[in-house]
Amino acid sequence: MFGLFKRKAKRSPSGTPRAVLADAVNERGIYLIKKVRRLTATYQIRLLAYMCLKENKQLVLIVPADCVFDDALESLMRLCRWIVRQEMT
């Protein structure tokens, strides 16, 4: 299950590990708002998903109604407890 997360950590040009920020965090979940037509399993999403699993939280993705998910993201979503909120545009 954690094989999806075992990719090499990205680093900045100076060599320090990169971090990600969520749009909102509370005791139940981590929220990420994306205004895109196609969403992929980016480094940000993979790292936030790992944080959710580690902290026993849900990742809530808020995306437009016409957003399409990449195959890699769909498989990651099946492994994790996610809520996807597709908003009307």
Secondary structure, DSSP 8 states (H G I E B T S, - for coil): -GGGG-S---B-TTS-B-----SEE-SSEEEEE---SEE---HHHHHHHHHHHHHT-EEEEEEETT-EE-HHHHHHHHHS-EEEEEE--
